[in-house]
Amino acid sequence: MRLYEFGPTRSLRPRWVLQELGVAFEAMNVNLLKGEHRAPAFLALNPAAQVPVLVDGDLVLTESVAISLYLAEKYPHKRLLPQDPLQKAEVYRWLLFTATELEQPLWRISKHTSLYPQEKRLPADIALAREDFLPKARVAEDHFSKREFVLGSEVSVADFVLAYTLDWANEVDCLTDSPNLLAYMTRMYSRPAAPMRIAAALQQVGL
């Protein structure tokens, strides 16, 4: 099993799941700063030129949430995905909520603060994206008022995807009024199998 990754990106989500599962894998660093994601060999794996990519035998799987969910389903004895249909539905709901409602405004903020060339950055879009993010973060903030993890007292694959996303939100100062989410994120990154935080990963690649 090989994971094509680049430190500070959403690659950290499946890496976290793999580490929690205790599954051996080969880490394949794809240096985005050097354009390695546009090399023909990598484009053969993912024509979208994005990490992460998981190669497991004949399976070539892209998209961090899909990879994380696949891994949880492949190793059911690790209990990162519940078998009860109602609890499983909650995991799916939070995975989708994270990827659509929470992540998309963060992408907009990142694009207009660092990813786009200076001449394409729109400060007004940063403010709008923040306005979009905060009410959704309040939903998650309220959810964790009486819960340790997404499903209650048991960790699931949804937690690793969500915790990474909240770390991203913290990096762009979107969690200043979310004490429950900050406490949750601290719990998650205190786990022995947790990956490095985004700030550390950025520093590691010289950003």
N, C-alpha and C positions, 0 to 999 in steps of 0.2 A: 504494500500500500504506500503510495506516494502522495504528498500534499505539496502542491505548487503554491507558494505563498510569498508575501512581502510584508515584513514586520508590522507597520502601523495600520495596515488595511483591515478589511473585514475577514482576512485570512485568520485573524486571531480567534474568530468564532469556532470554526472547525478544529483548529489546533487545540482550543480549550476542551472541546468535546473529546477529542482523541486522548488528551492527557487525563481527563476524568475517567475515561474508559480503561486507561492503562494499555491501550493498543499500540503495538510497535508500528512505526511508520517512518518513511524516509522523507525528510524535509528538503524540498527543492526550492531554493531561493530564486525568485524572479525579480531582479532589480529593476523596478519601474523607472528609477531615476536615470538608468543607463539605456532605457528603451528595450529591455530584454523581453517585455511582454509583446513586442511587435516582431520578434524574430520568427521566421517561418516555422521552426520546430514547435514553438509555443502556440502560434496561431493554428497549427494543426490540432492542438488540444482544445483551444477555445478561440474561435474566430472573432469573438468580441474583444479579445486582447485584454482580459481582466483576470485577476486572481481573486479568490482561490480556485484551484482545480484539484479534484481528488481523482486519482487513478487507482482503481481497485480491481486487479485482474483485467477483464475486458471492459469494465465500466469506466467511462470518463465522465465525470460529473462536475458541473459548474454551479455557481450560486451558493453563497455561504450558508443560507438557511436550508436549502435543499440538501447540501452535504451534511450539515449538522443533524438534520432529521433522518437522513439515510443511516448515519452511523448509530443513532439512538435505536433505530428499528433493527439494525443488523445484530446488535448485541442486547437483546431484550432482557437477559439475566442481570444486566447492570441497572435496569429499572429507571432509565432516564426518560422513557416514554411509557406512561401508564397504559395498562390494558383495558381498564374500565372506559367504556365509550364516552361517558360524560366528562371524565377528567382528561381523556385524550382530546376531546373537542376543545376544552379550555386551553390545552397546550397549543393546538392549531390556531385558536383565536389570538393568543398572545404573540405567537410567531408572526402572524399576519399583521397584527396591530403594530408590532415593533417595526416590521419591514416597510409598512406603508405609511402609517400615521406618524410615527416617531422619526424614522430614518430619513424620509424625504425632505423635511425642512432642514435637517442637519446637512444633507447633501447640498442644498441651495446655499446655506451659510458657508460651507467649506469652499464651494466653487467660487463664490464672490469675495472670499477673503484670501484664498491662497492658490486655488487650482487654476482658475482662469488667468490669462494674461492681464496685466494691469488695466489695459484699455477696454477690456470687456467686463470688468467688475462693476456691479451696480449696488452701491451702498443701500439704496432704497429696498432692494430685494432682500438684503440681510434682515432689515427690520421687519419686513412682511413674513419672512420665513420664521423668525422668532415668534411673531404673533401667532402663526400657525402651530408652532411646536408647544407653546406654553399651556394651552387648554388641554392638549392631549397628555402632556406630562402630568397635569393635575389628575387626570383619570388614573394614571399609574400611581401617583402619590397617594391618592385615597385608597387604592387597592392594597397598598402595603401598610396601611395604618394598623392592621391587625394580623398581618401575614409575614412569615419569615422568608418564604419563597413564593413564586407565582402560584403554585397549587396549595400553599399552606406551609406545612412543616417538612415536605419532601421536595428535594431539588429535582428539576427536570431539564430537558434540553432547552426549553423556553428561557430558562434563567441565564444560560450562557450567552444566548443571542441578545437578550435584553440587557444584561449587565455590560456587555461590550458597548452597546448602543448608548447606554447612560454614561459610560466613561467618555464617549465621543461628545455627548451633550455637555458634559462637565468641562471638556477641553475648550468649548466655545461659550462658556459661561451661561448655560441655560438651566442650571439646576440650583441657582442661589436661593430660591424659595421652595426647595423640595427636600426637607430634612429626612423624610422617610426614604426617598430614593437614594440620597447620599449614604444613609445608614445601610440600606440594602446593598448598594454597590461595595461598600467597605466589607460587609460580610462575605460577599461573593469573591472579592479579590483576596480575601484572607484564606481562602481554601488552598490546601497544599498543592493542588493540581492547576491552580489558576495560572494563566500566562502573564507575561509582563503587561503593565498598563500602557496605554497609547503613548503617553508622554515619554516613557522609557524607550519604547520602540522607535519613536521619532528621533530621540537622541542617538540611538544605536545606529541609525542610518544617516546621521548627520543633518537632520532637519530641526 
